[in-house]
């Protein structure tokens, strides 16, 4: 849904404001709509990955460990293929001078930098919803990593006890 919001806001800005001419669509995006372009692309892909991940997880849990590995592997394969295709497209850019990054990772870092800069330009009390969204995302990722580390440590110690 975040991709849809980024896209909608960009389309509204294109139709409601006077835009300086650009040499190309890529040039226009890079000059005036980079945050929207990056957000639309990144969150579309993250939404796609989420759907594929949920399908794979549901199938794996439903089928159990013996057969669940098959749909989980196919879903992982699909995500890797999608990422490979996207990385190739990003690396190619427009074929001449405009490149938005080397791959999905660089696009994500660029988006984070733009969002952080946008947040800071509004001062300490400006853009409170954006700042709250950033804090919640960082805390959630931190909690997820902490929980994953605890689970992995528990699995490792549990595996050692069974032997």
Secondary structure, 3 states (H helix, E strand, C coil): CHHHHHHHHHHHHHHHCCCCCCCCHHHHHHHHCHHHHHHHHHHHHHHHHHHHHHHHHHHHHHHHHHHHHHHHHHHHHHHHHHHHHHHHHHHHCCCCCCCCCCCHHHHHHHHHHHHHHHHHHCCCCCCHHHHHHHHHHHHHHHHHHHHHHHHHHHHHHHHHHHC
